[in-house]
Amino acid sequence: MGLLLEKHMGKGCKLGLWETTEDYDDLKSHLDLEKNELNTLESYRNYERKIEFLSVRTLLTTMLDPSARIIYNGDHKPFLKDKSFNISITHSYKLTSILLSKNNRVGIDMEYMSDKINRISHKFIHTDEYITENRKFRNYHMYIHWCAKEVLYKLCDKPSLNFRENLIIKPFEISDKGSIHGEVQTMKHLEEFELHFFKLNNYIIVWCCKE
């Protein structure tokens, strides 16, 4: 299938979505990987992890150009080698997504929705947060919260943050797309964020571009 979406989202942010239907050899044939990238790729034993690696770089070169290169810091946070854009990356099942901005902090997260969210909701939903009792929308509501908190975590880049206690999502309308208000709360720090979400088939995508 390839490129599903490439769109300017405002505030200088650009979002790309890629659906992977290609196999390993097809994806790899479209990339001019450097030696260190090939070494990393070959170090993965899991086939799905190899596909993720290739799909991210295929999407990136489609959004920018073939010379674009991703590097990672010690906490495995991605950066562009030439520092031309800030970047955030996410993938789930068959989709890969990238959010880029020249000047702003970016965060994006995506999940393919299933019932398993019920089993871990107590680990990330704060007692002050509202989750609908409507069974038809409950899983969807929780997935938006989960993805939003992943985005906050990526934006703040602080490993000590607790999803349940430090990352708070304010009540919002459940719909196929919209905006939500999030906060990062610690003893010494309070920062507010406006996040955006949309539903695509059985995926939920949440993103934020913070000035």
C-alpha positions as CSV (number, residue, x, y, z in Angstrom):
1,M,0.0,0.0,0.0
2,G,2.8,2.5,1.0
3,L,2.0,6.1,1.8
4,L,-1.4,6.6,3.4
5,L,-1.1,10.2,4.5
6,E,1.4,13.1,4.3
7,K,-0.1,16.2,5.7
8,H,0.9,19.5,7.2
9,M,-0.8,19.7,10.6
10,G,-0.2,23.3,11.6
11,K,2.6,24.9,13.7
12,G,5.1,23.8,11.2
13,C,4.4,20.1,11.8
14,K,4.2,17.4,9.1
15,L,2.7,14.0,9.7
16,G,3.2,10.9,7.6
17,L,1.6,7.5,7.7
18,W,2.8,4.4,6.0
19,E,1.0,1.0,5.6
20,T,3.4,-1.8,5.2
21,T,2.2,-4.4,2.7
22,E,5.7,-5.0,1.2
23,D,8.0,-7.8,2.3
24,Y,11.5,-7.4,3.6
25,D,13.3,-7.6,0.2
26,D,10.9,-5.1,-1.4
27,L,11.3,-2.5,1.4
28,K,15.1,-2.9,1.5
29,S,15.5,-2.5,-2.2
30,H,14.1,1.0,-2.1
31,L,16.7,2.2,0.5
32,D,20.3,3.1,0.2
33,L,21.3,2.0,3.7
34,E,24.7,3.0,5.2
35,K,26.9,0.3,6.7
36,N,26.0,1.0,10.3
37,E,22.3,0.8,9.4
38,L,22.8,-2.5,7.7
39,N,24.6,-3.8,10.7
40,T,21.7,-2.7,13.0
41,L,19.1,-4.2,10.6
42,E,21.0,-7.5,10.5
43,S,21.3,-7.6,14.3
44,Y,17.5,-8.0,14.7
45,R,16.4,-11.6,14.9
46,N,12.7,-10.8,14.8
47,Y,11.3,-10.4,11.3
48,E,8.6,-7.9,12.4
49,R,11.4,-5.7,14.0
50,K,13.3,-5.7,10.7
51,I,10.1,-4.6,8.9
52,E,9.6,-1.8,11.4
53,F,13.1,-0.6,10.9
54,L,12.8,-0.5,7.1
55,S,9.3,1.0,7.1
56,V,10.4,3.9,9.3
57,R,13.2,4.7,6.9
58,T,11.1,4.3,3.8
59,L,8.5,6.7,5.2
60,L,11.2,9.2,6.2
61,T,12.9,9.2,2.8
62,T,9.5,9.7,1.2
63,M,8.7,12.7,3.5
64,L,12.2,14.2,3.1
65,D,14.8,12.8,0.8
66,P,17.0,9.7,0.4
67,S,19.9,11.3,2.4
68,A,17.8,11.6,5.6
69,R,19.3,9.5,8.5
70,I,18.0,8.7,11.9
71,I,20.3,8.4,14.9
72,Y,19.5,7.6,18.6
73,N,20.8,9.0,21.9
74,G,21.6,6.8,24.9
75,D,17.9,6.7,25.9
76,H,17.0,5.5,22.3
77,K,15.3,8.8,21.5
78,P,15.4,9.5,17.7
79,F,17.0,12.4,16.0
80,L,17.9,13.3,12.5
81,K,21.6,13.2,11.8
82,D,21.6,16.6,10.1
83,K,19.4,18.1,12.8
84,S,17.1,19.6,10.1
85,F,13.9,18.5,11.9
86,N,12.8,17.3,15.3
87,I,11.3,13.9,14.9
88,S,8.9,11.5,16.7
89,I,8.2,7.9,15.5
90,T,5.6,5.3,16.2
91,H,4.4,2.0,14.8
92,S,1.7,-0.5,15.5
93,Y,0.8,-3.6,13.6
94,K,0.9,-2.7,9.9
95,L,1.2,1.1,10.3
96,T,4.2,3.4,10.8
97,S,4.0,7.1,11.5
98,I,6.4,10.0,11.7
99,L,5.9,13.6,13.0
100,L,8.4,16.2,11.9
101,S,8.9,19.9,12.9
102,K,11.8,22.3,12.2
103,N,11.4,24.3,15.4
104,N,8.9,22.7,17.8
105,R,9.0,19.7,20.1
106,V,7.0,16.8,18.6
107,G,5.4,13.6,19.9
108,I,3.3,11.0,18.3
109,D,1.9,7.6,19.3
110,M,-0.4,5.1,17.6
111,E,-2.0,1.9,18.7
112,Y,-4.0,-0.9,17.0
113,M,-7.0,-1.3,19.4
114,S,-7.9,-4.5,21.1
115,D,-9.4,-5.7,24.4
116,K,-6.1,-6.0,26.1
117,I,-6.2,-2.4,27.2
118,N,-8.6,-3.4,30.0
119,R,-5.9,-5.6,31.7
120,I,-3.5,-2.7,32.1
121,S,-5.7,0.3,32.6
122,H,-5.1,0.4,36.4
123,K,-1.4,1.1,35.6
124,F,-2.0,4.3,33.7
125,I,-5.4,5.8,34.5
126,H,-5.3,8.3,37.4
127,T,-8.2,8.3,39.9
128,D,-9.1,11.9,38.8
129,E,-9.3,10.9,35.1
130,Y,-12.7,10.2,33.5
131,I,-13.3,7.0,31.5
132,T,-16.8,6.5,30.0
133,E,-18.9,3.6,31.4
134,N,-20.4,3.1,27.9
135,R,-19.1,-0.3,26.8
136,K,-19.2,0.6,23.1
137,F,-16.6,3.4,23.6
138,R,-14.8,2.4,26.8
139,N,-11.8,0.7,25.1
140,Y,-11.5,3.5,22.6
141,H,-11.5,6.1,25.4
142,M,-8.8,4.2,27.3
143,Y,-6.6,3.9,24.1
144,I,-6.8,7.7,23.6
145,H,-5.6,8.2,27.2
146,W,-2.8,5.6,26.7
147,C,-1.6,7.1,23.4
148,A,-1.8,10.7,24.8
149,K,0.3,9.7,27.8
150,E,2.9,8.1,25.5
151,V,3.0,11.4,23.6
152,L,3.5,13.4,26.8
153,Y,6.3,11.0,27.9
154,K,8.1,11.4,24.6
155,L,7.8,15.2,24.6
156,C,9.1,15.6,28.2
157,D,11.9,13.0,27.7
158,K,12.1,12.2,31.5
159,P,12.4,8.5,32.3
160,S,11.3,9.0,35.8
161,L,7.7,10.0,34.9
162,N,5.0,7.8,36.1
163,F,2.1,7.3,33.6
164,R,-0.5,7.1,36.3
165,E,0.6,9.8,38.7
166,N,2.5,12.4,36.6
167,L,0.7,12.4,33.3
168,I,-2.9,13.7,33.5
169,I,-5.5,13.8,30.7
170,K,-8.4,16.2,31.2
171,P,-12.0,15.1,30.3
172,F,-12.8,15.3,26.6
173,E,-15.5,14.5,24.1
174,I,-15.2,11.0,22.5
175,S,-15.3,11.3,18.7
176,D,-13.4,10.2,15.7
177,K,-11.1,13.2,16.0
178,G,-10.5,16.1,18.3
179,S,-8.3,17.9,20.8
180,I,-7.5,17.1,24.4
181,H,-5.7,18.9,27.2
182,G,-2.9,17.1,29.0
183,E,-0.6,18.0,31.9
184,V,2.7,16.8,33.2
185,Q,2.7,17.2,37.0
186,T,5.7,16.7,39.3
187,M,6.7,18.1,42.6
188,K,8.8,20.8,40.9
189,H,7.1,21.1,37.5
190,L,3.7,21.7,35.8
191,E,3.5,21.9,32.0
192,E,0.3,22.0,29.9
193,F,-0.1,20.5,26.4
194,E,-2.7,20.6,23.7
195,L,-2.9,17.2,22.0
196,H,-4.8,16.1,18.9
197,F,-6.2,12.7,18.0
198,F,-7.9,10.9,15.2
199,K,-9.2,7.4,14.5
200,L,-8.2,5.5,11.3
201,N,-10.0,2.2,10.9
202,N,-9.0,0.3,14.1
203,Y,-6.0,2.6,14.9
204,I,-5.9,5.6,17.3
205,I,-3.3,8.2,16.6
206,V,-2.4,11.0,19.0
207,W,0.1,13.7,18.3
208,C,1.3,17.0,19.7
209,C,3.5,19.9,18.4
210,K,4.7,22.0,21.3
211,E,6.3,25.4,20.7
